[in-house]
């Protein structure tokens, strides 16, 4: 029987059903320790498999990282079936593959599938490179990651609905109104 991460599923269900979010972004990150551990755990024939890892778990909670890594064992096998010039490239490939599989996994929940079918929800993959601050989004068709460009005068939106855009525009208007009220109050204070 496959263990489910009830905390994650609960958070997704709450976001989709109660908050009615318009977009879910599965955001992976560079230098992921969990992915590096999974590579070490599952990439060579002499290492453990998720089945032997379960048997080795102690009641004190040790083995929890290995059990978490069991969720990405298939991704490790897929990545390790290819050749890479460096271990860093292999790790990056696994980090990206983990995001791809996680996006597909999120899309399996019935409450997510229903909202996607109605055109009310997007599920996208993203990747954050910690040292450079770069964020890349996964292309839905090619599954490749492309860095997003952000400038001071441009906002990149992931959502698909007018509600998010209207809310963003409304927030800007409210901020501008508050700012101008604050300036008027300062001017009144100065004239007194």
N, C-alpha and C positions, 0 to 999 in steps of 0.2 A: 504494500500500500504506500502510495506516494505521500510524503508529508507536505502539507500546505502551510504557507506563511500567512496565518490568519490575520496578523496585524496589517500586512500589506493589502490583502484582499479587502479587509474591512475599510481601510483608508480609501481605496479605489471605489468601493461601493458607496461610501458616504459622499465622496466627491461627485460621483456620477448621478446618484439618485436624489440626494438631499440638496447638495449645492448646485446641481445641474451645470457643472462646468462644461465649457465648450471644447476644451482641448486638454489632453493628457500628454505630457512630454516625458518619456523615459530617458533620463539623462545619465549616461555613463561618464566616466572620467579617466584621464590618463593616470598612469602609475597606480593602477588598481591592485591593491594587495591581495584581494580575494581572487582575482584572475591569475595573478602571479602564483599564488598558492595552488590553485587548481591546475595550472600547467605543471608544476612540480609533482602534484599528487597523481595526475592521470596521464601524463604524456609519455611515460616509458612502460614497457611491459612488466617490469619488476615492481612497479608501484601498486598501491591499493586501487580498488574499484569502489564505487559507491556502495556496493553490497558488502565488501569486507570492511569498509569504513564504519558501516552501521554496527557490525559485530564488535568493533573495537571501542565503541563509545562507552565511557564510564558514567556512572550515576552522578559524578561530580560536575557534569557539564562539559568536560573536555571532549573534544571531537566535534563540537558544535560548528567550528569553522569548516572542518572536513565535510560535515553533513550539508552545510550551505553550499559548498563547492560541488556536491553531488548534483545540484540543480543544473550545473553547466558542464557536466561531464561530456555530453554529446557535442557541445560546442568545442570543447578541447579536442576531441577526436577529429572533428571536421577541420579545425585549424591545423592540427598536427599532421594531417594527411597531405599538407602542402609544404613547399620549401620556402624558407625565408633566409635572407642574408644575415640577419642578426636576431638575437633573442628579443631585443626591443621591438623589432618588426612583428615577431610572433606574438608578443604580449599585446601590441596594439591591435593586431588582427583579432585576437580573442576578445579584447575589450569591445571592439566594434560588433563582433558576432554576438556577444552577450546582449548588447542593446537590441540588435535585430530580433533575437529570439524572445527577449522580454517584451518587445512591442507586439509580436505575434501572440505571446501568452496573454497579455492584457486583453487582446481582441477576442479571446476565447470565452470570456465571462458573458453569460447571457444578457445581463443588464447593459454591458458595453456594446455588444453586437446589436441590440435593439436600438440604442441611441445612434449608432453609426448608420444603421439601415435607414433611419429617419432623417439623416443628414444633420443631426444635432451634435455630433461629437467627432473630433479628430483624435487619433492616437498617433503620435509621431516619436521618432527617435532622435536624440541629440547626443552630442559628445563634447565634453569640456576638457580642454588641455590646461591643466593647472598652472604651469609655469608661464605660459604666454597669455593666458586669459582668453584664448580663442574658443569660440563655440561653433560647432559644425552641426548641421542638420542632415538627417538621413533622407535621401530621395526615395519616395515611395515606390517608384518603378525599378530603379537600378540598385537600390539599397546601399548606394555609395554615400559617403559623408562629404559634404561641401561646407567650408567655412562660411558663416554669414557675415555680411558687411554691415557695420553699424556706424553711422556718423551722428554728429550732434543734432542735425536737422532732420534725420530720418528715423522712424520707428519701424522695426521689423516685428510683425505680428504673426503669431502662430495660429490664432483662433480663426474660425471660419464664419462667425456670425456678426451681424450688425450690432447685437447687444454689447459685445465686447468693445467694438469700435465706438459705439454711442457712449458707453460708460467711460471710455478713455477720453473722448472729446468733452463729455460733461465734467469729468474731473479737472481737465485743463481749464475749462470756463470757470469752475468754482474756485480753483486756485488763483486765477487771474482776478476774479472779483474780490477774493479775500485780500490779495496783494494790494489792489487799488484802494480798498477800504482802509487798510493799514496805513497807506501813504496819506490818505485824506485825514486820518486821525492824527498822524504825526504833524501835518501842516497846521491843523487846528491847535495842537499843543504849542507849536512854535509861535503862533500869532497871539497867544494868551499872555 
